[in-house]
Amino acid sequence: MRIPAASNLVARIAGKLPLRTVLIVPFVLQIVGTVGLVGYLSYKNGQKAVEDLGYQLIDEVDGRVKQNLQNYLDVPKHINQSLAAAIRTKVLDWKNFSGLESYFAQQQQIYATVSTVAIATEQKEFLAVEKSLATDSLVIRIRNKSTNYAFHSYAADRQGKRIKLTKVRQNYTPHNDPPKGRPWYRAAQEAGQAIWLPVVNLSQESIVRY
């Protein structure tokens, strides 16, 4: 604040100005200077407050994203653990694909973020129940003795009741999916535990349409 300089200026011109002006001008200059200083400090403090708020929001969003991602990734793990426990306790028979099909359809109703629940066996049998991308329904894909080991795809309702056969594939095996790269069945078998893999699922390809 240049209040001393302003006072000197007033002293030099005091003899040529009215007394009222001489008395009022210094106060006006001081008020203007004080208001300017307060405004400047408020502006700087406001900048810091906005910056601090921005960092807080970034941290909050980061925390929520991590939490949502963790919850999203935990769902497949919980489904696997639940299925394994049901098989170990003989609540489910992994050889009974009809029972598994119904169970998988129930899992699709419980877990909204899961697109597919599937199982493959050492006998190259395969069962998958997945949400249809086009409609609010399910798709059932199966390869076992009941299909003469051809790969059948069925349109099904939300409860998992088959409606019609839609696709047939003769040359699919889960042990060789994908054929170029690391098949997911062998990778999981070798790991001996739950693992994450970028899966290119050839089971969704078809040769014959009905």
trRosetta pair geometry for C-beta under 8 A, 3 or more apart (Angstrom, degrees):
i j d omega theta_ij theta_ji phi_ij phi_ji
1 30 8.0 55 179 -132 136 58
1 33 4.2 85 -138 177 110 131
1 34 7.5 22 -105 -65 145 51
1 36 7.9 144 -99 70 90 112
1 37 6.2 -43 -61 -55 110 129
2 5 4.3 -26 171 36 102 120
2 6 6.0 113 115 -25 82 92
2 33 7.3 -153 38 -108 58 135
3 6 5.5 -55 -147 37 34 113
3 7 6.3 38 154 -24 67 103
3 26 8.0 71 -159 -161 88 87
3 29 6.8 143 -117 122 69 110
3 30 6.0 47 -116 -98 118 82
3 33 6.2 -123 -64 38 92 171
4 7 5.6 -54 -149 33 33 112
4 8 6.5 34 154 -19 66 102
5 8 5.8 -52 -152 33 33 112
5 9 6.5 35 150 -20 64 105
6 9 5.6 -54 -152 34 34 114
6 10 6.5 35 151 -19 66 104
6 25 7.9 -155 173 141 108 97
6 26 6.5 140 128 -121 111 69
6 29 4.6 174 -174 151 159 161
6 30 8.0 -164 82 -55 150 67
7 10 5.6 -53 -150 35 33 112
7 11 6.4 36 151 -22 66 104
7 26 6.2 50 -98 -120 73 119
8 11 5.6 -52 -149 33 33 113
8 12 6.5 30 155 -19 65 106
9 12 6.0 -57 -151 34 31 109
9 13 6.5 -1 162 5 66 111
10 13 6.5 -76 -145 50 27 90
10 14 6.0 54 155 -64 66 93
10 22 6.2 120 -175 -147 104 73
10 25 5.9 172 -104 90 118 124
10 26 5.6 -30 -49 -63 167 99
11 14 5.7 -28 -146 -14 27 121
13 16 5.4 -66 -170 47 71 105
13 17 5.6 52 135 -17 94 115
14 17 6.2 -74 -138 42 30 99
14 22 5.0 66 -132 -120 86 132
17 21 4.5 -98 165 81 119 129
17 22 5.4 144 92 -56 114 87
18 21 4.8 93 63 6 83 102
18 22 7.1 -150 97 -6 44 87
19 22 5.5 -56 -149 37 36 114
19 23 6.3 28 156 -16 69 108
20 23 6.0 -63 -150 40 29 105
20 24 6.0 14 160 -12 68 115
21 24 6.0 -63 -136 42 28 102
21 25 5.8 31 170 -29 68 111
22 25 6.7 -45 -133 25 19 110
22 26 7.9 15 168 -11 50 102
23 26 7.4 -68 -170 30 26 101
23 27 7.4 10 150 -5 60 114
24 27 5.9 -71 -161 42 40 108
24 28 6.0 37 152 -22 78 109
25 28 5.6 -57 -145 37 32 111
25 29 6.2 30 159 -19 67 106
26 29 5.7 -56 -148 38 31 111
26 30 6.3 30 154 -19 65 106
27 30 5.7 -54 -147 37 32 111
27 31 6.2 32 154 -20 66 105
28 31 5.7 -55 -147 37 30 110
28 32 6.2 30 155 -18 66 106
29 32 5.8 -53 -145 38 30 111
29 33 6.2 30 156 -18 64 108
30 33 5.7 -56 -146 39 29 111
30 34 6.1 29 155 -19 65 107
31 34 5.8 -55 -145 37 29 109
31 35 6.1 28 157 -17 65 108
32 35 5.9 -56 -144 39 28 109
32 36 6.1 29 155 -20 63 109
33 36 5.7 -56 -147 37 29 112
33 37 6.3 29 156 -20 65 105
34 37 5.8 -55 -148 35 30 110
34 38 6.3 28 155 -16 65 106
35 38 5.8 -55 -146 40 30 110
35 39 6.1 32 154 -20 65 108
36 39 5.6 -56 -146 38 29 112
36 40 6.2 31 155 -21 65 105
37 40 5.7 -53 -148 35 30 111
37 41 6.3 25 156 -14 65 107
38 41 5.9 -57 -146 40 30 107
38 42 6.1 32 154 -20 65 108
39 42 5.6 -55 -144 37 29 112
39 43 6.2 34 154 -24 64 104
40 43 5.6 -53 -150 32 30 113
40 44 6.5 25 154 -15 64 104
41 44 5.8 -53 -147 38 33 109
41 45 6.1 30 155 -15 67 108
42 45 5.7 -57 -143 43 30 108
42 46 5.9 35 154 -25 65 108
43 46 5.5 -54 -146 35 27 114
43 47 6.5 32 152 -23 62 101
44 47 5.6 -48 -152 30 32 113
44 48 6.7 28 151 -14 63 104
45 48 5.7 -55 -151 38 35 110
45 49 6.2 37 150 -22 67 106
46 49 5.5 -52 -144 36 33 113
46 50 6.2 33 156 -18 66 104
47 50 5.8 -56 -148 37 28 109
47 51 6.2 28 153 -18 64 108
48 51 5.5 -54 -146 38 32 113
48 52 6.2 33 154 -19 66 105
49 52 5.7 -53 -146 37 30 110
49 53 6.2 30 154 -19 64 107
50 53 5.6 -54 -146 38 30 112
50 54 6.3 37 152 -24 63 104
51 54 5.6 -50 -150 31 31 115
51 55 6.7 29 153 -16 63 102
52 55 5.9 -54 -152 36 33 109
52 56 6.4 34 150 -20 65 106
53 56 5.5 -54 -148 36 34 114
53 57 6.3 34 154 -19 67 104
54 57 5.8 -55 -149 36 30 110
54 58 6.4 31 153 -20 65 105
55 58 5.6 -52 -147 35 33 113
55 59 6.3 34 154 -18 66 105
56 59 5.8 -55 -149 37 31 111
56 60 6.3 31 152 -20 65 107
57 60 5.6 -54 -146 37 32 112
57 61 6.2 30 157 -17 66 106
58 61 5.9 -55 -145 39 28 108
58 62 6.1 31 154 -21 63 109
59 62 5.6 -55 -145 37 29 114
59 63 6.3 31 155 -21 63 106
60 63 5.8 -54 -151 34 30 111
60 64 6.5 26 153 -16 64 106
61 64 5.8 -56 -148 38 32 109
61 65 6.2 34 154 -21 66 105
62 65 5.8 -53 -147 35 29 111
62 66 6.4 28 155 -17 63 107
63 66 5.8 -57 -150 37 30 110
63 67 6.3 28 154 -18 65 108
64 67 5.6 -55 -145 38 32 112
64 68 6.1 29 157 -16 67 107
65 68 5.9 -56 -144 40 28 107
65 69 6.1 28 156 -18 64 110
66 69 5.8 -57 -145 39 27 110
66 70 6.2 29 156 -21 64 108
67 70 5.8 -55 -147 35 28 111
67 71 6.4 28 154 -17 64 106
68 71 5.7 -53 -147 37 32 111
68 72 6.2 35 152 -23 65 107
69 72 5.5 -53 -147 35 32 115
69 73 6.3 22 157 -12 66 108
70 73 6.0 -59 -145 42 29 104
70 74 6.1 34 154 -28 65 108
71 74 5.7 -54 -145 30 29 115
71 75 7.2 44 156 -37 59 93
72 75 6.4 -45 -167 6 31 113
72 113 5.8 -124 -134 165 80 158
73 76 7.1 -50 -169 30 45 100
73 77 7.2 39 143 -10 67 112
74 77 5.5 -65 -158 43 45 115
74 78 6.0 45 150 -24 78 107
75 78 5.8 -56 -147 35 31 110
75 79 6.5 31 156 -19 65 104
75 111 5.3 131 -170 -151 124 130
75 113 5.7 136 24 71 169 116
75 114 5.9 -143 136 -58 128 103
76 79 5.6 -53 -147 35 35 113
76 80 6.4 36 155 -19 67 104
76 114 6.7 140 -79 -110 74 109
77 80 5.8 -55 -150 36 31 111
77 81 6.3 28 154 -16 65 108
77 194 6.2 103 -119 149 82 166
78 81 5.7 -55 -144 39 31 110
78 82 6.1 33 156 -20 65 108
79 82 5.7 -55 -146 37 29 112
79 83 6.2 27 156 -18 64 108
79 107 5.9 81 -134 -160 115 135
79 111 6.6 -61 -69 -16 121 161
79 114 6.7 81 -45 -101 154 158
79 117 6.3 -120 174 -116 143 111
80 83 5.8 -57 -146 38 28 109
80 84 6.2 27 156 -18 65 109
80 194 5.6 118 107 -97 164 127
81 84 5.8 -54 -144 38 29 111
81 85 6.2 30 156 -19 64 108
82 85 5.9 -56 -147 37 28 110
82 86 6.3 28 155 -20 63 108
82 107 8.0 158 87 -106 138 117
83 86 5.7 -56 -148 36 30 111
83 87 6.4 27 155 -16 65 106
83 92 7.3 -50 -156 51 65 155
83 103 7.7 120 -113 137 90 133
83 119 7.6 -162 175 -77 147 120
84 87 5.9 -57 -149 38 30 108
84 88 6.2 30 154 -20 66 108
85 88 5.7 -53 -142 37 31 111
85 89 6.2 12 164 -2 65 112
85 91 7.9 15 121 26 71 126
86 89 6.4 -64 -141 48 24 98
86 91 4.3 -83 -157 69 76 114
86 92 4.2 44 136 6 109 112
86 103 7.4 160 129 -152 164 151
87 90 7.5 28 -179 -79 32 31
87 91 7.6 -73 -55 51 21 75
87 92 5.3 -50 -79 76 60 98
87 93 7.7 106 -130 -116 74 16
87 94 5.1 29 -128 -47 125 107
90 93 7.1 22 -154 -75 68 72
92 96 7.5 -143 -177 58 68 107
92 99 6.1 174 -144 129 81 122
92 100 6.5 89 -173 -85 123 74
92 103 6.1 -1 -108 -54 134 164
93 96 4.0 64 82 5 109 111
93 99 6.1 75 47 52 85 147
94 100 6.8 57 -136 -72 45 132
94 119 6.9 -139 -152 167 98 152
94 121 7.2 139 147 -91 112 115
96 99 4.1 34 116 19 117 115
96 100 6.5 150 95 -15 65 88
97 100 5.2 -55 -141 43 39 114
97 101 5.9 51 155 -32 69 101
97 125 7.2 -120 -71 166 131 130
97 127 5.2 176 -146 -70 106 145
97 142 6.5 103 168 -141 142 123
97 144 5.7 -163 -29 3 158 162
97 146 7.3 -132 62 9 137 131
98 101 5.7 -47 -149 26 28 116
98 102 7.0 25 153 -13 59 103
99 102 6.0 -56 -154 36 34 108
99 103 6.3 32 150 -18 67 109
100 103 5.4 -57 -146 39 34 113
100 104 6.1 36 156 -21 69 105
100 119 6.3 -73 -176 27 146 141
100 127 5.7 95 107 94 127 157
101 104 5.9 -52 -146 35 27 110
101 105 6.6 29 153 -20 61 105
101 127 6.3 -106 -77 -171 80 133
101 129 6.3 130 -151 -62 62 124
101 140 6.3 35 -148 -140 113 130
101 142 7.5 -22 -89 -79 122 129
101 160 6.3 152 150 175 84 126
102 105 5.7 -54 -151 33 31 113
102 106 6.7 34 150 -19 63 103
102 160 5.9 153 -117 100 47 150
103 106 5.7 -54 -155 33 34 112
103 107 6.6 36 148 -21 65 103
104 107 5.4 -50 -151 32 37 115
104 108 6.7 41 150 -23 65 100
104 117 4.3 -173 -148 91 97 122
104 118 7.6 62 -131 -75 144 33
104 127 7.2 -169 -16 134 155 108
104 128 7.7 -166 178 -166 158 28
104 129 3.7 139 123 25 122 132
104 160 7.3 130 80 -115 77 139
105 108 5.7 -49 -154 29 35 115
105 109 7.0 36 147 -18 62 101
105 129 5.4 -110 -68 -174 63 156
105 138 6.2 -26 -123 -97 93 175
105 156 7.4 -96 -107 131 126 144
105 159 6.2 57 154 163 135 36
105 160 2.6 -55 -98 -59 160 135
106 109 5.6 -54 -157 32 38 112
106 110 6.5 32 150 -18 69 106
106 160 7.6 -50 -33 -17 57 141
107 110 5.7 -57 -147 37 36 110
107 111 6.0 -10 170 18 73 109
107 114 7.0 -43 143 80 98 151
107 117 5.0 69 87 -55 138 164
107 129 7.7 120 56 78 102 126
108 111 7.0 -69 -125 56 23 79
108 114 6.7 -123 -113 87 58 105
108 117 6.5 -129 -58 4 85 118
108 129 6.0 -111 -34 126 132 111
108 130 7.7 163 -102 -135 133 18
108 131 6.1 162 -158 -62 121 88
108 138 6.2 102 102 -102 168 121
108 160 7.6 138 37 -68 128 102
109 158 7.1 90 -89 163 100 94
109 159 7.9 18 -61 -107 133 50
111 114 4.2 38 113 5 120 117
114 117 6.4 41 149 -55 133 90
114 131 7.9 134 104 -13 59 116
115 130 5.7 19 150 -156 71 96
115 131 5.3 -97 -145 36 59 103
116 128 5.6 -9 -167 -170 109 110
116 129 7.2 156 -151 81 59 41
116 130 3.9 -16 -100 -99 83 105
116 131 7.6 -115 -63 15 55 70
116 201 8.0 65 38 -86 176 172
117 128 7.1 160 83 -152 41 60
117 129 5.4 -10 59 59 91 90
117 130 7.5 178 22 -78 54 59
118 126 7.1 -2 -174 -172 109 85
118 127 6.4 176 -149 94 65 51
118 128 3.6 -13 -100 -101 107 87
118 129 7.4 178 -77 20 61 54
118 130 7.7 -3 -55 -55 101 98
118 141 7.9 -13 -113 66 114 107
119 126 7.4 177 91 -146 51 46
119 127 5.4 3 53 56 87 93
119 128 7.9 -180 21 -74 50 57
120 124 7.5 -16 -173 -142 98 32
120 125 6.9 166 -154 85 52 52
120 126 4.8 -6 -106 -103 84 81
120 127 8.0 -178 -77 24 46 58
120 174 3.9 -143 -127 123 140 159
120 175 7.5 172 162 -57 137 63
120 185 5.3 -75 93 -106 147 119
121 124 7.0 -57 77 13 75 16
121 125 4.4 13 35 49 116 96
121 126 7.7 -141 16 -64 74 46
124 143 7.3 -60 140 119 78 121
124 149 7.4 43 104 -144 111 113
124 173 5.1 -34 -156 -151 122 99
124 174 6.3 169 -151 37 63 87
124 175 5.7 -64 -104 -11 93 114
125 143 6.1 -172 -149 97 47 74
125 144 4.2 37 -137 -98 110 91
125 145 7.7 -33 -100 -15 120 70
126 141 7.1 -30 124 122 105 95
126 142 6.8 174 93 -148 67 35
126 143 4.4 28 44 42 97 104
126 144 7.4 -163 36 -51 47 80
126 151 7.4 -5 65 -118 126 97
126 172 7.9 -79 37 126 153 110
126 174 4.4 148 -83 -41 127 130
126 203 6.8 -142 147 -111 148 137
127 140 7.8 -21 -163 -169 81 86
127 141 7.2 157 -154 88 35 62
127 142 5.1 12 -109 -110 74 81
127 143 7.8 -145 -62 32 52 59
127 144 7.3 -5 -58 -30 96 121
128 139 8.0 2 110 104 95 87
128 140 7.4 162 86 -155 55 42
128 141 4.4 1 55 55 100 104
128 142 7.7 -157 28 -67 60 52
128 203 6.4 103 12 122 148 154
129 138 5.8 -5 -174 -175 89 126
129 139 7.5 161 -155 80 44 48
129 140 5.5 -10 -105 -105 75 74
129 141 7.9 -164 -72 24 33 69
129 156 7.8 -47 -140 51 95 150
129 160 6.3 -15 -142 -119 139 108
130 138 6.8 143 76 -159 34 74
130 139 5.1 -22 66 60 88 96
130 141 7.3 11 9 2 109 108
131 137 7.9 139 -156 85 58 33
131 138 6.3 -57 -105 -107 40 63
131 139 7.6 28 118 15 8 87
132 135 4.8 -1 103 54 138 75
132 136 7.4 -97 63 -40 105 4
132 137 4.9 16 14 68 134 77
132 138 6.4 -154 -21 -107 90 9
132 139 5.3 114 -77 -32 82 100
132 155 7.6 30 -78 -133 139 83
136 158 6.8 -12 142 -76 83 114
137 155 6.6 26 126 -173 140 86
137 156 6.4 169 167 84 99 51
137 157 5.8 -74 -139 -132 101 32
137 158 6.0 -100 -122 -60 51 64
137 163 8.0 -22 -175 -6 143 138
138 156 4.3 -35 79 77 97 106
138 157 7.0 15 27 92 95 20
138 158 6.4 126 -19 -116 100 30
138 160 5.8 -21 63 -95 159 55
139 153 6.2 -8 -178 -169 105 100
139 154 7.0 155 -162 77 55 49
139 155 6.5 -34 -107 -106 70 46
139 156 6.7 164 -99 21 18 92
139 166 7.9 -68 -136 41 100 139
140 153 7.2 154 83 -156 49 49
140 154 4.4 -13 60 57 99 103
140 156 5.0 62 -15 -24 107 136
140 160 7.0 88 -69 -157 123 77
140 162 6.2 -73 36 -91 142 93
141 151 6.8 4 -174 -178 96 93
141 152 7.1 172 -149 89 50 48
141 153 4.9 -14 -100 -102 81 77
141 154 7.7 -171 -74 20 37 69
141 203 5.5 101 151 159 155 118
141 204 7.7 -88 -77 -85 155 56
142 146 7.2 -14 137 69 132 113
142 147 5.9 152 109 -26 93 138
142 151 7.6 169 85 -152 34 53
142 152 5.5 -17 62 62 82 94
142 154 7.6 4 11 1 106 109
143 147 6.0 -90 -128 64 41 136
143 149 6.0 46 180 -152 88 49
143 150 7.0 -131 -126 102 85 23
143 151 4.5 -28 -78 -99 113 69
143 152 7.2 156 -78 16 57 69
143 172 6.5 -134 -76 91 153 105
143 173 7.8 -155 134 -110 160 45
143 174 7.4 178 55 -26 135 100
144 147 6.1 88 51 22 53 93
144 149 6.9 -30 -177 -88 8 59
145 148 7.3 27 -170 -84 39 30
145 149 7.0 3 -91 -49 35 79
147 150 5.0 -117 148 59 100 73
147 151 7.1 88 129 -92 150 13
147 152 4.6 -146 -124 -9 139 118
150 168 5.7 5 153 -166 125 99
150 169 7.0 162 -179 77 79 41
150 170 5.4 -36 -127 -105 94 60
151 167 7.9 -24 114 118 88 95
151 168 6.8 138 78 -163 61 46
151 169 4.0 -19 63 63 117 93
151 170 7.3 -135 20 -60 86 15
151 172 4.2 10 -34 50 151 129
151 203 6.7 -145 -165 -145 139 78
152 165 6.0 -57 -165 -136 109 105
152 167 7.3 148 -161 85 40 61
152 168 5.8 -10 -104 -105 64 74
153 165 7.4 107 77 -161 50 61
153 166 5.2 -60 103 66 97 92
153 167 3.8 15 42 51 121 102
153 168 7.5 -140 20 -63 79 36
153 169 7.9 50 -17 -3 103 98
153 206 6.7 -78 14 -88 136 122
154 162 4.5 -30 163 -137 146 104
154 163 7.0 149 170 43 91 61
154 164 6.8 175 -152 89 77 28
154 165 5.7 -47 -99 -99 78 48
154 166 6.5 138 -124 7 23 89
155 162 7.5 102 78 -159 46 60
155 163 4.7 -47 98 58 92 113
155 164 5.5 8 44 52 105 76
155 166 5.2 83 -28 -38 93 129
156 159 8.0 -117 158 71 101 52
156 160 5.5 3 157 -154 141 31
156 161 5.8 158 -160 74 90 35
156 162 5.1 -50 -97 -97 94 41
156 163 5.8 176 -104 -4 31 86
157 160 7.3 -49 70 16 66 18
157 161 5.0 3 34 52 105 92
157 163 6.3 106 -37 -53 78 111
164 210 7.3 -141 152 101 106 121
165 168 7.2 23 170 -54 117 96
165 210 5.4 38 103 42 88 153
166 209 6.9 -18 169 -150 65 73
166 210 6.0 -139 -135 51 25 92
167 206 3.7 -87 -158 -115 123 141
167 208 6.9 141 -159 79 53 60
167 209 6.0 -23 -101 -105 72 61
167 210 7.3 -143 -65 11 27 86
168 206 6.9 80 50 -156 31 98
168 207 6.8 -60 95 60 67 86
168 208 4.4 -14 59 62 98 112
168 210 7.3 66 -11 -30 102 107
169 172 4.7 51 114 -15 124 118
169 203 7.9 -169 46 -150 149 48
169 205 6.6 88 -98 99 147 74
169 206 5.4 -122 -61 -129 101 50
169 207 5.1 117 -116 5 67 96
169 208 7.5 -173 -73 23 43 78
170 207 6.4 -48 11 40 86 149
171 207 7.6 77 19 -36 95 143
172 177 7.3 31 -165 -74 88 120
172 202 6.3 -172 -126 114 104 104
172 203 6.1 105 -173 -108 146 62
172 205 7.7 164 -84 66 123 93
173 176 5.0 49 78 26 103 99
173 177 7.1 -162 92 -32 51 95
174 177 5.4 -52 -145 13 41 127
174 183 8.0 118 152 -176 51 115
174 185 5.2 102 137 -54 91 139
174 203 7.2 10 -92 -69 83 119
175 183 6.2 42 166 158 40 155
175 185 5.0 -86 -110 70 49 148
175 186 6.7 73 -161 -44 74 94
176 179 5.1 26 160 -96 99 75
176 183 5.6 -81 -126 -95 24 141
177 183 5.6 85 54 -140 41 92
177 184 6.4 -38 94 24 86 95
177 185 7.0 73 46 -10 90 104
177 199 8.0 30 132 -165 98 95
177 200 7.7 -149 171 88 75 70
177 201 6.6 32 167 -137 125 48
177 202 4.9 -139 -133 31 99 104
177 203 6.6 12 -134 -38 157 85
178 181 5.0 38 73 44 109 117
178 183 6.7 -156 45 -97 37 62
178 199 8.0 154 -25 -168 94 55
178 200 4.3 10 -52 76 135 111
178 201 7.9 -104 -63 -76 86 16
178 202 5.8 122 -110 -31 71 112
179 183 7.7 24 -91 -76 28 101
179 202 7.4 30 -12 -33 87 159
181 200 7.0 89 41 28 154 125
182 186 7.3 -125 -179 75 73 105
182 187 5.2 70 152 -67 111 123
182 197 7.4 -126 97 -147 113 125
183 186 4.8 68 78 18 103 104
183 187 6.6 -174 90 -13 50 91
184 187 5.5 -58 -143 39 34 116
184 188 6.2 31 161 -17 68 106
184 197 5.1 165 -119 93 97 155
184 199 5.1 8 -67 -111 146 103
185 188 6.2 -61 -153 37 26 105
185 189 6.3 24 152 -18 63 112
186 189 5.4 -56 -143 39 34 114
186 190 6.0 32 159 -18 68 107
187 190 6.1 -56 -146 37 26 107
187 191 6.4 24 155 -18 61 110
187 195 6.7 -113 140 78 100 143
187 197 5.8 102 101 -89 151 146
188 191 5.7 -57 -145 37 31 111
188 194 7.8 -6 -140 -124 100 34
188 195 6.0 -159 -105 36 68 107
188 197 7.5 -94 -56 -15 88 137
189 192 7.5 27 171 -66 32 53
191 194 7.9 -86 115 71 132 9
191 195 4.6 -30 154 -33 178 135
201 204 5.6 67 109 -4 102 103
202 205 5.3 -36 -170 15 67 117
206 209 6.2 88 123 -71 138 77
